[in-house]
Amino acid sequence: MSSVGLVLVVWSIGIAACREEITMPVRKRLGYWLSERKAKKLSLSDVVEELEAKNIEAVKVDLTKPLREQGPFHAILHKLTDLIAQADLGNKEALVLIKNLETYSLENPDVIVIDPIDCLRTVIDRFKTYTTIHELVSDDETFVPPFVTLKCNNLSENVELFRESKVTFPCVSKPIVAHGSSSAHEMTLVFNEKGLSECAFPCVVQSFVNHNAVLYKLFALGDTFAVVERPSIKNLIASEDMKPIHFHSDDVSKPSSCSQLTFQENREVLSGNRIPCQNSLTRIVREIHKALGLGLFGVDVVVDSSSGRLAIIDVNSFPGYDGIENFPGKLAAFVRSELDELDKEITFNIAKDSASVKADLISSRS
């Protein structure tokens, strides 16, 4: 198997904007908002250069000022999930910033927002995300491990909810809110009923699926994606004696992660190829893209070591795309394709309306 961190699958279905343009595309204007940390991680200067090569002017927006005064824009690119989460929790400053973008989007419905605020509100809520995906992809090949929301530290009530939802031990407790603070990535491995009392409430508790300490990250741009292999938590078993283990997800799934939780001594081996099938991964990306309405997203997938089925264990918006070759160029191509597709739709609708008017005129004269 390829070493951890190696890109396993190159970009899947090609997007139209990746093809060479015969003529210079129409000049477009993109507003963007990224935190300093995100801008550095994405090599923003390279992204801006690639966008310019696609004839797209990139302009940093100030969300403390009305966007209508900074436009016009053909598209807005942002990473606002933390602010959206904070706004939804009542943070007044974050609320003002998010309201600015929402107002501009409502006033300018033809402006593409990557990604829409309403769509991001779903992916910020882990329970909503799991529920949406579970209804789409659960079959003999792919599934979302059983999950349940636990609202407070009432052990007897939680045990009952746990059983009703068919969640099993060991399990993973995760904050319901997937963005907004570092605590959104602080999780707990629970091995027995009494361990549930150490979860950070409210939370989503999900059955842990043994997967030989290998995680597959799908980094998507629309329907196009790449797969990167990462370390993950080793195989576990339920135990009445094991105490809960608290951990931060970054400590077990980054390329440089070095944790005792990821050291797998003996892997469970099944017959047949257990590297995820490209067709199955393509279906997962397409279904999530369609269901959640996201263009920039990541999906965490593991292979159940006992059944070989693909388990979707997390979805996140606008990930870091670590390990993806020339991501700035791919991001620029995606933005260009979105803009060009919108132009085609507008042109088609204008032609359709024109034909309808012409038909009405001919009908009225006859």
Solvent accessible surface area in square Angstrom, and as a share of the most:
residue,aa,sasa,rsa
1,M,139,0.62
2,S,40,0.26
3,S,81,0.52
4,V,76,0.44
5,G,24,0.23
6,L,87,0.43
7,V,50,0.29
8,L,45,0.23
9,V,31,0.18
10,V,118,0.68
11,W,51,0.18
12,S,26,0.17
13,I,72,0.37
14,G,60,0.57
15,I,32,0.16
16,A,51,0.40
17,A,3,0.02
18,C,77,0.46
19,R,168,0.61
20,E,168,0.75
21,E,83,0.37
22,I,175,0.89
23,T,103,0.60
24,M,145,0.65
25,P,20,0.13
26,V,102,0.59
27,R,106,0.39
28,K,16,0.07
29,R,60,0.22
30,L,1,0.00
31,G,0,0.00
32,Y,23,0.09
33,W,53,0.19
34,L,13,0.07
35,S,45,0.29
36,E,155,0.70
37,R,191,0.70
38,K,18,0.08
39,A,16,0.12
40,K,175,0.74
41,K,89,0.38
42,L,8,0.04
43,S,48,0.31
44,L,38,0.19
45,S,86,0.56
46,D,67,0.35
47,V,3,0.02
48,V,50,0.29
49,E,121,0.54
50,E,55,0.25
51,L,2,0.01
52,E,86,0.39
53,A,77,0.60
54,K,43,0.18
55,N,23,0.12
56,I,0,0.00
57,E,63,0.28
58,A,22,0.17
59,V,33,0.19
60,K,131,0.56
61,V,5,0.03
62,D,54,0.28
63,L,7,0.03
64,T,102,0.60
65,K,115,0.49
66,P,53,0.34
67,L,1,0.01
68,R,143,0.52
69,E,129,0.58
70,Q,37,0.17
71,G,22,0.22
72,P,107,0.67
73,F,7,0.03
74,H,72,0.32
75,A,0,0.00
76,I,3,0.02
77,L,4,0.02
78,H,4,0.02
79,K,42,0.18
80,L,2,0.01
81,T,2,0.01
82,D,68,0.35
83,L,30,0.15
84,I,0,0.00
85,A,2,0.01
86,Q,58,0.26
87,A,4,0.03
88,D,78,0.40
89,L,138,0.69
90,G,50,0.48
91,N,68,0.35
92,K,167,0.71
93,E,133,0.60
94,A,2,0.01
95,L,89,0.44
96,V,96,0.55
97,L,21,0.11
98,I,1,0.00
99,K,119,0.50
100,N,23,0.12
101,L,2,0.01
102,E,41,0.18
103,T,43,0.25
104,Y,11,0.04
105,S,37,0.24
106,L,149,0.74
107,E,90,0.40
108,N,47,0.24
109,P,110,0.69
110,D,91,0.47
111,V,19,0.11
112,I,31,0.16
113,V,17,0.10
114,I,5,0.02
115,D,11,0.06
116,P,51,0.32
117,I,12,0.06
118,D,104,0.54
119,C,33,0.20
120,L,5,0.03
121,R,69,0.25
122,T,36,0.21
123,V,1,0.01
124,I,10,0.05
125,D,32,0.16
126,R,7,0.02
127,F,80,0.33
128,K,109,0.46
129,T,3,0.01
130,Y,1,0.00
131,T,46,0.27
132,T,37,0.21
133,I,1,0.00
134,H,82,0.37
135,E,131,0.59
136,L,69,0.35
137,V,0,0.00
138,S,48,0.31
139,D,56,0.29
140,D,137,0.71
141,E,88,0.39
142,T,0,0.00
143,F,23,0.10
144,V,6,0.03
145,P,0,0.00
146,P,50,0.32
147,F,31,0.13
148,V,11,0.07
149,T,27,0.15
150,L,0,0.00
151,K,155,0.66
152,C,64,0.38
153,N,92,0.47
154,N,61,0.31
155,L,74,0.37
156,S,88,0.56
157,E,85,0.38
158,N,2,0.01
159,V,16,0.09
160,E,90,0.40
161,L,56,0.28
162,F,6,0.03
163,R,148,0.54
164,E,115,0.52
165,S,37,0.24
166,K,157,0.67
167,V,7,0.04
168,T,80,0.47
169,F,47,0.20
170,P,12,0.08
171,C,0,0.00
172,V,14,0.08
173,S,5,0.03
174,K,12,0.05
175,P,26,0.17
176,I,33,0.17
177,V,49,0.28
178,A,6,0.04
179,H,18,0.08
180,G,16,0.16
181,S,64,0.41
182,S,77,0.50
183,S,56,0.36
184,A,3,0.02
185,H,61,0.27
186,E,91,0.41
187,M,18,0.08
188,T,8,0.05
189,L,0,0.00
190,V,0,0.00
191,F,5,0.02
192,N,2,0.01
193,E,63,0.28
194,K,127,0.54
195,G,3,0.03
196,L,0,0.00
197,S,45,0.29
198,E,88,0.39
199,C,8,0.05
200,A,76,0.59
201,F,52,0.22
202,P,76,0.48
203,C,1,0.00
204,V,0,0.00
205,V,0,0.00
206,Q,3,0.01
207,S,11,0.07
208,F,27,0.11
209,V,19,0.11
210,N,35,0.18
211,H,11,0.05
212,N,25,0.13
213,A,7,0.05
214,V,9,0.05
215,L,6,0.03
216,Y,5,0.02
217,K,28,0.12
218,L,0,0.00
219,F,8,0.03
220,A,0,0.00
221,L,2,0.01
222,G,4,0.04
223,D,54,0.28
224,T,8,0.05
225,F,0,0.00
226,A,1,0.01
227,V,2,0.01
228,V,1,0.00
229,E,5,0.02
230,R,5,0.02
231,P,15,0.09
232,S,9,0.06
233,I,11,0.06
234,K,63,0.27
235,N,27,0.14
236,L,19,0.09
237,I,138,0.70
238,A,54,0.42
239,S,29,0.19
240,E,128,0.57
241,D,132,0.69
242,M,79,0.35
243,K,160,0.68
244,P,21,0.13
245,I,52,0.26
246,H,109,0.49
247,F,25,0.10
248,H,43,0.19
249,S,21,0.13
250,D,58,0.30
251,D,83,0.43
252,V,8,0.05
253,S,17,0.11
254,K,70,0.30
255,P,70,0.44
256,S,101,0.65
257,S,25,0.16
258,C,131,0.78
259,S,30,0.19
260,Q,147,0.65
261,L,21,0.11
262,T,23,0.13
263,F,122,0.51
264,Q,35,0.15
265,E,131,0.59
266,N,117,0.60
267,R,120,0.44
268,E,74,0.33
269,V,130,0.75
270,L,61,0.30
271,S,99,0.64
272,G,65,0.63
273,N,121,0.62
274,R,96,0.35
275,I,71,0.36
276,P,13,0.08
277,C,69,0.42
278,Q,63,0.28
279,N,117,0.60
280,S,5,0.03
281,L,1,0.01
282,T,17,0.10
283,R,77,0.28
284,I,0,0.00
285,V,0,0.00
286,R,114,0.42
287,E,36,0.16
288,I,1,0.00
289,H,55,0.25
290,K,147,0.62
291,A,38,0.30
292,L,6,0.03
293,G,33,0.32
294,L,1,0.01
295,G,6,0.06
296,L,1,0.01
297,F,0,0.00
298,G,2,0.02
299,V,0,0.00
300,D,15,0.08
301,V,0,0.00
302,V,1,0.00
303,V,16,0.09
304,D,21,0.11
305,S,6,0.04
306,S,83,0.53
307,S,56,0.36
308,G,16,0.16
309,R,75,0.27
310,L,8,0.04
311,A,0,0.00
312,I,1,0.00
313,I,40,0.20
314,D,22,0.11
315,V,4,0.02
316,N,36,0.18
317,S,2,0.01
318,F,6,0.03
319,P,16,0.10
320,G,18,0.17
321,Y,5,0.02
322,D,41,0.21
323,G,48,0.46
324,I,15,0.08
325,E,144,0.65
326,N,84,0.43
327,F,11,0.05
328,P,21,0.13
329,G,9,0.08
330,K,44,0.19
331,L,1,0.00
332,A,0,0.00
333,A,4,0.03
334,F,8,0.03
335,V,1,0.00
336,R,1,0.00
337,S,17,0.11
338,E,63,0.28
339,L,3,0.02
340,D,35,0.18
341,E,90,0.40
342,L,37,0.18
343,D,46,0.24
344,K,124,0.53
345,E,90,0.40
346,I,62,0.31
347,T,88,0.51
348,F,132,0.55
349,N,77,0.39
350,I,112,0.57
351,A,58,0.45
352,K,126,0.53
353,D,88,0.45
354,S,61,0.39
355,A,59,0.46
356,S,59,0.38
357,V,89,0.51
358,K,124,0.53
359,A,56,0.44
360,D,91,0.47
361,L,88,0.44
362,I,106,0.54
363,S,75,0.48
364,S,88,0.57
365,R,193,0.70
366,S,125,0.80
